């Protein structure tokens, strides 16, 4: 006890006054705890299910599985994304397909489908510099107002494995600068362009016949302005009448053209008042419907179309996509957009260890470390050998192969944690390996 401090006194309970400095300290401590509690409540523990920048290692297969009608085919997205460590096809949501559907207005065959639709992965200038993108181009689409050809970027799943109750999807997308001129509000059904869609399925165990759909479209008004329309309806290719259950128009948030923008969507499926469908553009909400979002038979979601290159206007219909993410809930807090949200880097990976195994013509180094933490979530880890990045891992371990026989060389390994916003932690302490 410091008896030289006049504000610190010995006293019996209820007989002395708590010094002012102590009261202020208690007040600020309580206030700080309240603030931390509020901040903590704004973020929830969502788990990242999939992330791809369409980086090196990712490819699109040639069209296959041509429809019996001759009006379409499929393309798989395959390979491990060396930017993120995640592999296509998507191993989440019970998905049995993740890729591109090609639907053409005319019958096609392998030698002619390229005249109608072209899907490629290519290197471009993205929202944050050089990046890879999924470029889709529907070149021959049909008459204005008809819709015609389309190419959904699609995830399909069996109807027998249950619903997707909570999901958050985001990506960066860019539309051509002339998007408005390609939509025609003077022609019936000539003024729309699809942004996002999901559909249910399960009638007769068929994933393609459902009872509920949510769709986001861009529409062109008679004055030439573009706006957002989101609606929930029964148009899921099922044997029930078409009914619109709810719709939300947004004429305040701009439709960006000729520039990259971040699209985010979230839903919580429910037949009650706690159902929700939320979407945002560059952090600004374009829809936030609260209420039932199930069909009359409560069928599960079987088709998720993060984007569909589909329009009632003039062709060609193009889109550019990068930075694709899937989470099992809101990553940045309930109802909080992740646009420019995460500025804090993950913690530094700790306790990095390396174990060397020697073989006749190569060495194998098994690395392991303690998981990092992040305000939103760690997306992956970047692994470096002698300062050069050699790979990524979505788990706190990695195996590196050193070619050739042992020569007594020194190999220094470090690891950095990366979050989905691209924030890098500092490098871990180095682990030396002599081989």
Order of alpha helices (4+ residues) and beta strands (2+ residues): alpha-beta-beta-beta-beta-beta-alpha-beta-beta-beta-beta-beta-beta-beta-beta-beta-beta-beta-beta-beta-beta-beta-beta-beta-beta-beta-beta
